[in-house]
Amino acid sequence: MREEVRRHWHRFESVWRRSMQLRVVVSTLALSSAVVFVLGMVLQTQITNQMLQTKKEAAIRQVEQNLPVLERQLSAVDPNSEEVDEQLEGALNRLTTAPSVQADTDSVAGAYDPVLVDGYAVTEDGEEPPSAGPVHDVPRALRQYVKKDQFAAQIVTVPRGRDRVTMLAIGSPAGAPTRPLQAYFLFPLTAEQSTMAVVQRTLLVGGLVLLVLLGAITNLVTRQVVRPVRQAARTAERLASGDLDERMRVIGEDDVARLADSFNEMADSLAQQIQQLEEFGQLQRRFTSDVSHELRTPLTTVRMAADVLHASRDEFPAGLERSAELLVDELDRFEALLGDLLEISRLDAGVAELSTESLDIPELIRRAVDSLRPIADTSGVELRLQVPEEEVTVFADARRVERIVRNLVANAIDHAEGGPVDIAFGEGTNEVAITVRDYGVGLRPGEAELVFTRFWRADPSRDRQTGGTGLGLSIASEDARLHGGWLDAWGEPGQGSCFRLTLPKYSVDQEISESPLPLPSARSIAAPEALLAVPAEADEEGREQDEATGQRPDGDGGEEER
């Protein structure tokens, strides 16, 4: 039951936060309810007081008219007689049956119950004085006032069988031949109570109807204001999704219409700027592609000439021999840059294609690492390869995957500072992963999101062993994305860095959300063995380490975060 209430509360809370119309309607109804309640209480109090005041004035007039009649009836009463109770009762009967009194009673204050009390009679302790009429319905406080020869009135509620009746009790001294008596007139307020019940029901129904009308009016008025806002939100969503021709309807010349005009002008300006940016981007991509293609012909000629000079360098003097070697090295670097620029232009143009095939990924990793061992040996870097001997088949583009691995290992060699480089492989149910870890300079905070930016380098002044254009990691990240995987990074200053490639096993359209290999965390920095191959069952620990480093391995990979 508690969960059900909590679920409904969360649902209402969500609707409350998202709907401005609901908040306005509910707030208006709450304030209106308070106003209607206060107004109803004021009206009820005023009507009640006015009715009671009118009733009291009429009753007082009625008593003033009946007192002379009553005093004439009391002239025959002997207070000292033993039958004084019967005499008082007879006087009351003659009072209520008098024609003039009955007519006045019907026309002025209504029916009443008279009471006569001989308050000055000598009685024993606990014995009631002589009286006539329902004397027990008269409150003692009123009797004390009248006994002091004061005219007083009081509202009292008395029992009548199973019911209780509210009455207006008016007391007055009544003259008698021997000594004064006390006369009381009890006017029932039943008619007034019935009238007040009708008034209360009328106020309640009127208040509810008023609240319903206020809610409907508020909802209608709010909808007129909220509808353009919702339309603007839907239009903005369509604009954000790429539909740049979407516009708001402009109706009238009010504030909402001016809002729609301003929104449409903004959309036109954004569409124009986006179009200009697209044209500029296409121009840049075309320029890069054209320049790269145009440079290939003279580069081929220069390469042929450089190869001839390099083949004959032994016949040159020492200075010219070194120049020929430098020329060939720089041509290699230039060709690599030109190849990277052509690849980037194809990726930007969206024409890059994958030639997927079934390949043995451990064998591909060994082949890529073996091609870089001479460079690692020259740099004094130990390449520690941890891949299974058995075949693990994936469907991928062998050229692109090998290029990613070569790029990651070459970068690790450059930044290893003479330390080892660990290359590990892990396999999950639907995905495979490769990590390349070095223990060199590492990455400063925030640089893990920048390493895949084009032409970005952690330290441009470093003495690099393998050259580089600053485009390798960017191209590697795009290659991983084309395969439906991702490439992410981790690093700590002075503790090295780690790059992880995660790819689907069976198809580039296969969705993957986790990696079978973890990225390092603070507790694994001091232990290089932490990056050795781990089974797929250890993936839960890998996800915890990913969360500790702020990484989020998902289907769109680190690309979206960067």
C-alpha positions as CSV (number, residue, x, y, z in Angstrom):
1,M,0.0,0.0,0.0
2,R,2.8,2.4,0.9
3,E,4.6,1.6,-2.4
4,E,1.4,2.3,-4.3
5,V,0.9,5.7,-2.6
6,R,4.6,6.5,-3.2
7,R,4.3,5.6,-6.9
8,H,1.2,7.8,-7.3
9,W,2.9,10.6,-5.4
10,H,5.9,10.5,-7.7
11,R,3.7,10.4,-10.7
12,F,1.8,13.5,-9.5
13,E,5.1,15.2,-8.6
14,S,6.4,14.6,-12.1
15,V,3.2,16.0,-13.7
16,W,3.3,18.9,-11.3
17,R,6.9,19.8,-12.3
18,R,6.2,19.5,-16.0
19,S,2.8,21.2,-16.3
20,M,2.7,24.9,-15.8
21,Q,-1.1,24.9,-16.6
22,L,-1.7,22.4,-13.7
23,R,0.2,24.5,-11.3
24,V,-1.6,27.7,-12.2
25,V,-5.1,26.0,-12.0
26,V,-4.4,24.3,-8.7
27,S,-2.9,27.5,-7.2
28,T,-5.8,29.6,-8.4
29,L,-8.3,27.0,-7.0
30,A,-6.5,26.9,-3.6
31,L,-6.5,30.7,-3.3
32,S,-10.1,30.9,-4.5
33,S,-11.1,28.3,-2.0
34,A,-9.6,30.3,0.8
35,V,-11.4,33.5,-0.4
36,V,-14.7,31.7,-0.9
37,F,-14.4,30.1,2.6
38,V,-13.7,33.5,4.3
39,L,-16.5,35.2,2.3
40,G,-18.9,32.4,3.2
41,M,-18.0,32.7,6.9
42,V,-18.5,36.5,6.8
43,L,-21.8,36.2,5.0
44,Q,-23.0,33.4,7.4
45,T,-22.0,35.5,10.4
46,Q,-23.7,38.6,9.1
47,I,-26.9,36.8,8.2
48,T,-27.0,35.0,11.5
49,N,-26.4,38.1,13.5
50,Q,-29.0,40.0,11.5
51,M,-31.6,37.3,11.9
52,L,-31.0,37.0,15.7
53,Q,-31.1,40.8,16.1
54,T,-34.4,41.0,14.2
55,K,-35.8,38.1,16.2
56,K,-34.7,39.7,19.5
57,E,-36.2,43.1,18.6
58,A,-39.5,41.5,17.6
59,A,-39.5,39.4,20.8
60,I,-38.8,42.4,23.0
61,R,-41.7,44.2,21.3
62,Q,-43.9,41.2,21.9
63,V,-43.0,41.0,25.6
64,E,-43.6,44.7,26.0
65,Q,-47.1,44.2,24.5
66,N,-47.9,41.2,26.6
67,L,-46.7,42.4,30.0
68,P,-49.7,44.7,30.7
69,V,-52.0,41.8,29.8
70,L,-50.1,39.5,32.1
71,E,-50.1,42.0,34.9
72,R,-53.9,42.3,34.6
73,Q,-54.2,38.5,34.8
74,L,-51.9,38.5,37.9
75,S,-54.3,40.8,39.8
76,A,-56.3,37.8,40.9
77,V,-53.3,35.8,42.1
78,D,-52.6,35.6,45.8
79,P,-48.9,34.8,46.3
80,N,-49.6,33.8,49.9
81,S,-52.2,31.2,49.0
82,E,-51.4,27.5,49.2
83,E,-52.7,27.1,45.6
84,V,-50.4,29.8,44.2
85,D,-49.0,27.3,41.6
86,E,-52.5,26.7,40.2
87,Q,-53.3,30.4,40.2
88,L,-50.1,31.2,38.2
89,E,-50.9,28.4,35.8
90,G,-54.3,29.8,35.3
91,A,-52.9,33.3,34.6
92,L,-50.6,31.9,32.0
93,N,-53.5,30.0,30.3
94,R,-55.6,33.2,30.2
95,L,-52.5,35.0,28.7
96,T,-51.9,32.6,25.9
97,T,-55.6,32.3,25.0
98,A,-56.3,36.0,24.9
99,P,-57.4,36.9,21.2
100,S,-55.4,40.1,20.9
101,V,-52.3,38.4,22.3
102,Q,-52.6,35.4,20.0
103,A,-52.9,37.7,17.0
104,D,-49.9,39.6,18.0
105,T,-48.0,36.4,18.6
106,D,-48.7,35.1,15.2
107,S,-47.8,38.4,13.5
108,V,-44.8,39.6,15.4
109,A,-42.3,37.2,17.0
110,G,-44.0,33.9,16.7
111,A,-45.1,31.4,19.3
112,Y,-43.6,31.4,22.7
113,D,-43.7,29.5,26.0
114,P,-44.4,31.8,29.0
115,V,-43.1,31.1,32.5
116,L,-44.0,32.7,35.8
117,V,-41.9,32.4,39.0
118,D,-42.5,33.8,42.5
119,G,-38.8,34.5,43.3
120,Y,-39.6,36.1,46.6
121,A,-41.6,33.3,48.1
122,V,-40.3,31.8,51.3
123,T,-39.2,28.2,50.7
124,E,-37.3,25.6,52.5
125,D,-33.7,24.6,51.5
126,G,-33.6,22.8,48.1
127,E,-37.3,23.5,47.4
128,E,-38.2,25.3,44.2
129,P,-40.3,28.5,44.5
130,P,-43.9,28.6,43.2
131,S,-43.9,28.7,39.4
132,A,-45.9,28.0,36.3
133,G,-44.6,26.8,32.9
134,P,-41.4,25.1,31.9
135,V,-39.3,26.8,34.5
136,H,-36.4,24.4,34.2
137,D,-35.8,25.7,30.7
138,V,-34.9,29.2,32.1
139,P,-31.2,29.5,32.8
140,R,-30.3,30.4,36.3
141,A,-28.1,33.4,35.2
142,L,-31.1,34.9,33.5
143,R,-33.2,34.4,36.6
144,Q,-30.7,36.2,38.8
145,Y,-30.8,39.2,36.5
146,V,-34.6,39.3,36.5
147,K,-34.7,38.8,40.3
148,K,-32.8,42.1,40.5
149,D,-35.6,43.8,38.6
150,Q,-33.6,43.9,35.4
151,F,-34.9,43.2,31.9
152,A,-32.6,40.6,30.2
153,A,-32.4,38.2,27.3
154,Q,-30.3,35.1,26.7
155,I,-30.1,32.3,24.1
156,V,-30.3,28.8,25.5
157,T,-30.5,25.3,24.2
158,V,-33.0,23.0,26.0
159,P,-34.0,19.4,25.6
160,R,-37.3,18.6,24.0
161,G,-37.7,14.8,24.1
162,R,-34.9,13.3,22.0
163,D,-34.1,16.6,20.4
164,R,-32.6,19.9,21.6
165,V,-34.2,23.2,20.8
166,T,-32.5,26.5,20.8
167,M,-34.6,29.3,22.3
168,L,-34.4,33.0,22.9
169,A,-35.3,33.5,26.6
170,I,-36.5,37.0,27.7
171,G,-37.0,37.8,31.3
172,S,-38.8,40.8,32.9
173,P,-40.3,41.7,36.3
174,A,-44.1,41.4,36.4
175,G,-46.1,43.5,38.8
176,A,-48.5,41.8,41.3
177,P,-50.8,43.2,44.0
178,T,-48.7,41.9,46.9
179,R,-45.1,41.4,45.6
180,P,-43.5,41.4,42.1
181,L,-43.1,38.2,40.1
182,Q,-40.7,37.2,37.4
183,A,-42.1,36.5,33.9
184,Y,-40.1,34.7,31.2
185,F,-40.9,34.3,27.5
186,L,-39.2,31.4,25.6
187,F,-39.2,32.0,21.8
188,P,-38.1,29.0,19.8
189,L,-35.5,29.7,17.1
190,T,-36.5,26.7,15.0
191,A,-37.5,28.8,12.0
192,E,-34.3,30.8,12.2
193,Q,-32.2,27.6,12.4
194,S,-34.0,26.2,9.3
195,T,-33.4,29.5,7.5
196,M,-29.7,29.3,8.4
197,A,-29.5,25.7,7.2
198,V,-30.9,26.8,3.9
199,V,-28.4,29.7,3.8
200,Q,-25.5,27.4,4.6
201,R,-26.5,24.9,1.9
202,T,-26.9,27.8,-0.5
203,L,-23.4,29.2,0.4
204,L,-21.8,25.7,0.1
205,V,-23.4,24.9,-3.3
206,G,-22.7,28.4,-4.5
207,G,-19.1,28.2,-3.3
208,L,-18.6,24.8,-5.0
209,V,-20.2,26.1,-8.3
210,L,-18.0,29.2,-8.1
211,L,-14.9,27.1,-7.6
212,V,-15.8,24.9,-10.5
213,L,-16.4,28.0,-12.7
214,L,-13.1,29.6,-11.5
215,G,-11.2,26.3,-12.3
216,A,-12.8,26.1,-15.8
217,I,-12.1,29.8,-16.5
218,T,-8.5,29.6,-15.2
219,N,-7.9,26.5,-17.2
220,L,-9.2,28.2,-20.3
221,V,-7.3,31.4,-19.8
222,T,-4.1,29.5,-18.9
223,R,-4.4,27.3,-21.9
224,Q,-4.5,30.4,-24.1
225,V,-1.2,31.4,-22.7
226,V,0.4,27.9,-22.3
227,R,-0.6,26.7,-25.8
228,P,1.8,29.0,-27.6
229,V,4.6,28.1,-25.2
230,R,4.0,24.4,-25.8
231,Q,3.9,25.1,-29.6
232,A,7.2,26.9,-29.2
233,A,8.6,24.0,-27.3
234,R,7.5,21.5,-30.0
235,T,8.9,23.7,-32.7
236,A,12.2,24.1,-30.9
237,E,12.4,20.3,-30.5
238,R,11.8,19.8,-34.3
239,L,14.4,22.5,-35.0
240,A,16.9,20.7,-32.7
241,S,16.2,17.4,-34.5
242,G,17.2,19.0,-37.8
243,D,13.9,20.2,-39.3
244,L,15.1,23.8,-39.9
245,D,12.0,24.7,-41.9
246,E,9.7,24.3,-38.9
247,R,8.0,27.6,-37.8
248,M,5.4,28.8,-35.3
249,R,1.9,30.0,-36.5
250,V,1.4,33.7,-36.0
251,I,-2.2,34.7,-35.1
252,G,-3.2,38.3,-34.3
253,E,-1.0,41.1,-33.1
254,D,-0.8,40.5,-29.3
255,D,2.1,39.6,-27.1
256,V,1.9,35.9,-28.1
257,A,1.9,36.8,-31.8
258,R,5.0,39.0,-31.2
259,L,6.6,36.0,-29.4
260,A,5.9,33.8,-32.4
261,D,7.3,36.4,-34.8
262,S,10.5,36.7,-32.6
263,F,10.8,32.9,-32.5
264,N,10.4,32.6,-36.2
265,E,13.0,35.3,-36.8
266,M,15.4,33.5,-34.5
267,A,14.8,30.2,-36.3
268,D,15.4,31.9,-39.7
269,S,18.7,33.4,-38.3
270,L,19.8,30.0,-36.9
271,A,18.9,28.2,-40.1
272,Q,20.9,30.7,-42.1
273,Q,23.9,30.5,-39.8
274,I,23.7,26.7,-39.8
275,Q,23.6,26.7,-43.5
276,Q,26.6,29.0,-43.7
277,L,28.5,26.8,-41.3
278,E,27.6,23.7,-43.3
279,E,28.8,25.4,-46.5
280,F,31.9,26.5,-44.7
281,G,32.5,23.0,-43.4
282,Q,31.9,21.5,-46.8
283,L,34.3,24.0,-48.3
284,Q,36.9,23.1,-45.7
285,R,36.5,19.4,-46.3
286,R,36.6,19.9,-50.1
287,F,39.7,22.1,-49.7
288,T,41.4,19.5,-47.5
289,S,40.5,16.7,-49.9
290,D,41.5,18.6,-53.0
291,V,44.8,19.8,-51.5
292,S,45.6,16.3,-50.3
293,H,44.9,14.8,-53.7
294,E,46.8,17.5,-55.5
295,L,49.8,17.0,-53.2
296,R,50.0,13.3,-54.1
297,T,51.4,13.8,-57.6
298,P,54.3,16.2,-56.6
299,L,54.9,14.1,-53.5
300,T,55.2,10.9,-55.7
301,T,57.8,12.7,-57.8
302,V,59.7,14.0,-54.8
303,R,59.5,10.5,-53.3
304,M,61.0,9.0,-56.4
305,A,63.8,11.6,-56.5
306,A,64.4,11.1,-52.7
307,D,64.6,7.3,-53.1
308,V,67.2,7.8,-55.8
309,L,69.3,10.1,-53.7
310,H,68.9,7.8,-50.6
311,A,70.0,4.8,-52.6
312,S,73.2,6.7,-53.7
313,R,73.9,8.4,-50.4
314,D,77.1,6.3,-49.9
315,E,78.6,8.2,-52.8
316,F,77.9,11.6,-51.3
317,P,80.0,13.5,-48.8
318,A,79.0,13.1,-45.2
319,G,76.8,16.3,-45.1
320,L,74.9,15.4,-48.2
321,E,74.4,11.8,-47.0
322,R,72.8,13.0,-43.8
323,S,70.6,15.4,-45.8
324,A,69.4,12.5,-48.0
325,E,68.4,10.6,-44.9
326,L,66.6,13.5,-43.3
327,L,64.8,14.1,-46.6
328,V,63.5,10.5,-46.7
329,D,62.4,10.7,-43.0
330,E,60.5,14.0,-43.5
331,L,58.9,12.6,-46.6
332,D,57.7,9.6,-44.6
333,R,56.2,12.0,-42.0
334,F,54.6,14.1,-44.8
335,E,53.1,11.0,-46.4
336,A,51.7,10.0,-43.1
337,L,50.2,13.4,-42.6
338,L,48.7,13.4,-46.1
339,G,47.2,9.9,-45.5
340,D,45.7,11.1,-42.2
341,L,44.2,14.2,-43.9
342,L,42.6,12.1,-46.6
343,E,41.2,9.7,-44.1
344,I,39.8,12.6,-42.0
345,S,38.2,14.1,-45.1
346,R,36.5,10.8,-46.0
347,L,35.2,10.5,-42.4
348,D,33.9,14.1,-42.4
349,A,32.2,13.5,-45.8
350,G,30.5,10.4,-44.5
351,V,31.9,8.2,-47.3
352,A,34.1,6.0,-45.1
353,E,33.2,2.4,-45.6
354,L,33.9,-0.7,-43.6
355,S,35.1,-3.9,-45.2
356,T,34.0,-6.3,-42.4
357,E,35.2,-9.8,-42.4
358,S,35.8,-12.6,-39.9
359,L,39.2,-12.1,-38.4
360,D,41.2,-13.6,-35.5
361,I,41.5,-10.6,-33.2
362,P,44.4,-12.0,-31.0
363,E,46.4,-12.7,-34.1
364,L,45.7,-9.2,-35.4
365,I,46.9,-7.7,-32.1
366,R,50.1,-9.8,-32.1
367,R,50.8,-8.8,-35.7
368,A,50.4,-5.1,-34.9
369,V,52.5,-5.3,-31.8
370,D,55.3,-7.2,-33.6
371,S,55.5,-4.5,-36.3
372,L,56.3,-2.0,-33.5
373,R,58.8,-4.0,-31.5
374,P,61.9,-2.5,-33.4
375,I,60.7,1.0,-32.3
376,A,60.1,-0.2,-28.8
377,D,63.5,-1.9,-28.6
378,T,65.2,1.3,-29.8
379,S,63.4,3.3,-27.1
380,G,64.1,0.7,-24.4
381,V,60.4,-0.1,-23.9
382,E,59.2,-3.6,-23.0
383,L,56.0,-4.6,-24.7
384,R,54.2,-7.1,-22.5
385,L,51.5,-8.8,-24.5
386,Q,48.6,-10.6,-22.7
387,V,46.4,-12.2,-25.4
388,P,44.9,-15.7,-25.5
389,E,46.5,-18.3,-27.8
390,E,43.2,-19.7,-29.0
391,E,41.3,-18.0,-31.8
392,V,38.7,-15.4,-31.0
393,T,36.7,-14.4,-34.1
394,V,35.0,-11.0,-34.6
395,F,33.5,-9.3,-37.6
396,A,35.3,-6.1,-38.3
397,D,37.5,-4.2,-40.7
398,A,40.9,-5.7,-40.2
399,R,42.8,-2.6,-41.7
400,R,41.0,-0.2,-39.4
401,V,41.3,-2.3,-36.2
402,E,45.0,-2.9,-36.8
403,R,45.5,0.8,-37.4
404,I,43.8,1.5,-34.0
405,V,46.0,-1.0,-32.2
406,R,49.2,0.3,-33.9
407,N,48.3,3.9,-33.1
408,L,47.6,3.1,-29.4
409,V,50.8,1.1,-29.0
410,A,52.9,3.7,-30.8
411,N,51.6,6.4,-28.6
412,A,52.3,4.3,-25.5
413,I,55.9,3.8,-26.6
414,D,56.3,7.5,-27.1
415,H,55.0,8.3,-23.6
416,A,56.3,5.3,-21.6
417,E,59.5,7.1,-20.5
418,G,61.4,3.8,-20.8
419,G,58.9,1.8,-18.8
420,P,56.9,-1.2,-19.9
421,V,53.7,-1.2,-22.0
422,D,51.0,-3.7,-21.3
423,I,48.7,-4.8,-24.1
424,A,45.7,-6.8,-22.7
425,F,42.7,-8.5,-24.4
426,G,39.4,-9.4,-22.9
427,E,36.3,-11.1,-24.2
428,G,32.7,-10.8,-23.1
429,T,29.5,-12.3,-24.3
430,N,28.8,-9.9,-27.1
431,E,31.9,-7.7,-27.1
432,V,35.7,-7.7,-27.0
433,A,38.1,-5.1,-25.6
434,I,41.8,-4.2,-25.9
435,T,43.7,-2.0,-23.4
436,V,47.1,-0.4,-23.9
437,R,48.7,0.8,-20.7
438,D,51.9,2.7,-20.2
439,Y,53.5,3.9,-16.9
440,G,55.0,7.1,-18.2
441,V,54.1,10.8,-18.0
442,G,50.3,10.1,-17.9
443,L,47.5,12.6,-18.4
444,R,46.6,15.7,-16.4
445,P,43.0,16.1,-15.1
446,G,40.7,16.9,-18.0
447,E,43.1,15.7,-20.7
448,A,41.3,12.3,-21.0
449,E,38.5,14.1,-22.8
450,L,40.9,16.0,-25.1
451,V,43.2,13.3,-26.4
452,F,40.8,12.4,-29.2
453,T,40.7,16.1,-30.4
454,R,42.3,16.7,-33.8
455,F,45.9,18.0,-33.7
456,W,45.9,17.9,-29.8
457,R,49.0,16.8,-28.0
458,A,49.6,16.5,-24.3
459,D,53.2,17.9,-24.6
460,P,54.0,19.3,-28.1
461,S,57.6,19.9,-27.1
462,R,58.3,16.2,-26.4
463,D,60.9,14.3,-28.4
464,R,58.8,11.8,-30.3
465,Q,60.2,8.5,-31.6
466,T,57.5,7.7,-34.2
467,G,56.7,11.1,-35.5
468,G,52.9,11.8,-35.5
469,T,50.5,14.3,-36.9
470,G,48.1,14.7,-33.9
471,L,45.3,13.0,-36.0
472,G,45.9,9.4,-35.0
473,L,43.7,9.2,-31.9
474,S,41.0,11.2,-33.6
475,I,41.0,8.8,-36.6
476,A,41.1,5.8,-34.2
477,S,38.1,7.1,-32.3
478,E,36.2,7.5,-35.6
479,D,37.2,4.0,-36.6
480,A,35.9,2.6,-33.3
481,R,32.6,4.5,-33.8
482,L,32.2,3.1,-37.3
483,H,32.4,-0.4,-35.8
484,G,29.6,0.4,-33.3
485,G,32.1,0.5,-30.4
486,W,34.1,3.2,-28.5
487,L,37.5,4.3,-27.5
488,D,38.1,5.8,-24.1
489,A,41.1,6.9,-22.0
490,W,42.3,7.2,-18.4
491,G,45.5,8.8,-17.1
492,E,47.1,10.2,-13.9
493,P,50.2,12.6,-13.9
494,G,53.3,10.5,-13.3
495,Q,51.3,7.2,-13.2
496,G,50.8,6.6,-16.9
497,S,47.8,6.3,-19.1
498,C,45.5,3.6,-20.4
499,F,43.4,3.5,-23.6
500,R,40.6,1.0,-24.0
501,L,39.0,-0.1,-27.3
502,T,35.7,-1.9,-27.1
503,L,34.1,-3.5,-30.1
504,P,31.0,-5.7,-30.8
505,K,31.8,-9.3,-31.7
506,Y,29.2,-10.1,-34.3
507,S,28.0,-7.0,-36.2
508,V,28.5,-3.2,-36.3
509,D,24.8,-2.8,-35.7
510,Q,24.9,-4.8,-32.5
511,E,24.3,-2.7,-29.4
512,I,26.8,-3.0,-26.6
513,S,26.7,-1.2,-23.2
514,E,29.7,-2.5,-21.2
515,S,33.3,-3.5,-21.6
516,P,34.9,-6.8,-20.5
517,L,38.0,-5.0,-19.4
518,P,38.2,-2.3,-16.7
519,L,40.1,1.0,-16.8
520,P,42.6,1.4,-14.0
521,S,41.6,3.1,-10.7
522,A,43.6,4.6,-7.9
523,R,44.0,1.2,-6.2
524,S,45.5,-0.4,-9.3
525,I,48.1,2.2,-10.1
526,A,50.9,0.6,-8.2
527,A,50.2,-2.9,-9.7
528,P,50.8,-3.1,-13.5
529,E,49.3,-6.7,-13.4
530,A,45.9,-5.1,-12.8
531,L,45.6,-4.6,-16.6
532,L,46.2,-8.3,-17.5
533,A,43.4,-10.1,-19.2
534,V,40.4,-10.7,-17.0
535,P,37.5,-13.0,-17.7
536,A,34.1,-11.7,-18.6
537,E,32.8,-12.5,-15.1
538,A,34.9,-9.7,-13.7
539,D,33.1,-7.1,-15.7
540,E,31.1,-5.9,-12.7
541,E,34.3,-4.8,-11.0
542,G,35.3,-3.1,-14.3
543,R,32.1,-1.1,-14.3
544,E,32.7,0.0,-10.7
545,Q,36.2,1.2,-11.7
546,D,34.7,3.0,-14.7
547,E,32.4,4.9,-12.4
548,A,35.2,5.8,-10.1
549,T,37.1,7.4,-13.0
550,G,34.0,9.2,-14.3
551,Q,33.9,7.1,-17.5
552,R,30.6,6.0,-18.9
553,P,31.0,3.1,-21.4
554,D,27.9,3.0,-23.5
555,G,26.9,2.2,-27.0
556,D,28.0,5.7,-28.3
557,G,31.1,5.4,-26.2
558,G,33.4,8.0,-25.0
559,E,32.8,9.9,-28.3
560,E,29.6,11.4,-26.9
561,E,31.4,12.5,-23.8
562,R,34.2,14.1,-25.7
